[in-house]
C-alpha cells in the first residue's frame, strides 16, 4: 500500500494537495460529506440562533497532527519515509499538504484523524522519523475546525461537549465564514 495524492488545489494565495492510502481518496471524500459538512451545518444552524453556548460533540473527536517542514520536497520525502516504515496499515492514513500563503517559508503536512489513540501513535511515529528527513521541523496537534471555533470558544484544550461562547462579537464573522464554506466559496 502507498500514498496517493489528489490534484493541487490553488486556494487564495496558497495551495493544498490531499493524500491518502487509498487510490481514490475514498475516506477523504467520505469524511468531507459524512462528517465535515454535517458538522459545519450543525454549527451554522446553532449560530443562526445567537446562542450563549455551542454543542461541540463532533469537533471533540476530530484531530489534526501537523508537521511543518521547509519545502514541498521535504513534505513528500516525509510521507515517503512514513510509507516505507509503516505500510501496510489497516487504518486509513489521510490528510493534506500545502500552505495558506505561497510566500510563507514553510509547508504544512496535516494528518486528519478521529481518535486520540491514533493521534498519539502518529505523533510518536512522526517524531521518530521527521528528524531523518529534515533537521528543521515542528510537530503539533490541533482539533479540527480550530480556526473557526477558537475565535468563538477560546483555545481547543478548554472545549467541552457544551462550551460557552467567549466572544459574541465573532459570531457574525464566523457565521459568514461557515456559510461560505458550506457554499464552496473558499
N, C-alpha and C positions, 0 to 999 in steps of 0.2 A: 504494500500500500504506500502511496505517496501523496504529497500535497498537490492540489490542483488550484489554479488561480483563475479568477474571473477577469473581465476586461477592466482596464484602468478607467476610472470614472473621474473626470475633472469636475471639481465642486468648488465654486467660488475661486479662491486663489490657490487651492491645493488640489490634491488627488487622493483617491483611495483605491486599493486593489483587494478584493475579497480572496480568501484562501480557505480550503477545507480538504479533508482527506477523503472526499467523495467526488468523483469526476464531474458531477452536475451541480455541485454545491447544494445538495439536497437539503441538508439541515439548516444551512444559512437561509435559504428561501423559506423553509417551513417556519423557522424561528421568527422571521420578519412578519409573516402573515398570521401565524398562530400565537405568537407571544407579544411581539413589539407593537403591532398595530392595535390589537385589543387593549393592551396596557395604556397606550397613548390615548385611545378613545375614552377609556375609563377616566384618565387624568383630565382630559379636556372636558368631559361631562361634569366632573367634580368642580373644575374651575368656573364653569358657567354659573354655578350656584353661589359664588362668592363665599366659600367655606372658611371656617376658622381652623379646620384640620383636614388632612388628606389621608386616605387609605392607601398605604404603600406596600401591600402584601406582595405584589409581583416584583417590584424593584428590590425587595429584600432577598430574592432568590435569583438575582441577575448580577453576574460578576464580570469584571474585565481585569485581565492581567496584562499590564502594559510594559513593553520593553522599548526603551528609547536607545537608538544607535545613531551613528553618524550619517550613513548613506543607505540608499536602496540596496546596493550590493551587499552591505553588511546585514541588512534585514533578510535578504534572500539566503545568504550564507547561514544565518542563524536558523532559519526554517529548514534548510537542507541538513544542517548538522543535527537538529532535533529529530528530523525524519529518520536519519541514518541511525541515531542512537535509540529511538523509542518506537519505531514502527515495526511490525504491525501492532495496532492497538484495537481494542474492542469498541472504545468510545469514539465519538466524533471529535476531531480537533478542528476548530474553525476560528476565523477572525478576519482581520483586515490589516493592511499595512499602508502607510502613506503619511500625509501631513495636511493640516488645515491651511497652511500657507507655504508655498514652494520656496519662499525666500527665507524661511526659518532654517537653521543649520542642521536640524535632526529629522529622523524618520521614526515614527512610532509603529510598533507591531502590537496589535491589540487582539489578544485571545479572548473569546467570549465563552463563558461557562455559566452553568446554573447551580452548581453545588459547591459548597465550601471545601469539601474533601478533595474534589478535583482541582479546585483553585490552589489549595495548599500544595498538592503534589506537583502541579505545573510550576509554581513559583520555585519549589525546590529544584526541579529538573532544569529550569531555565537558569537559575543561579549557578548550577554546576557546569553549564555549557557556554553561557554568554561570554565569559572571560576567554574562552578558547577561540572565539570569533573576533572579538574586539576588546581592547583594554579600556574603552570609554563607553560605558553603558549604564543604564539606570533601569531598575525593575520596581514597579509598584502595583498596588491593587486599587481598584475603584468599583463602585457599584454602577450598574447600567443606568443610563439617563442621568448621570451625575450632573452634567452641565445644565440640564433642565430643572432638576429638583433642588440643587444646592441654593440657588437664589431664593427659593421659597422656604425651604425647611432647614437650612444650615448644613453642616458637614454630614456626610453619609454615615459616619460611625455612630451618630446620635439618632438615626432614624429608627422608628418602631413601626409596627403594623398600622397604628393610627398616630400620626405625627402632626404637631401643631405647625401652622404656617407662621414663620418668624417675621417675614417681610411682606406685608399686604400690598405694598406699592409695586412689587414684582409681579403680582397676579396678572394684570393686563398684558404685560410684555410676554410672559411665559405662555399665557393662553393663546396669544397670536402666534408665537413660535411653534407651539404644538399643533395649532390649526394648519400652519404652513407645512409642517412635516406630514400631517395626515393627507394633505392635498398634493404631496410630492413636490413641493416648492422648496428645494434645498437652497 
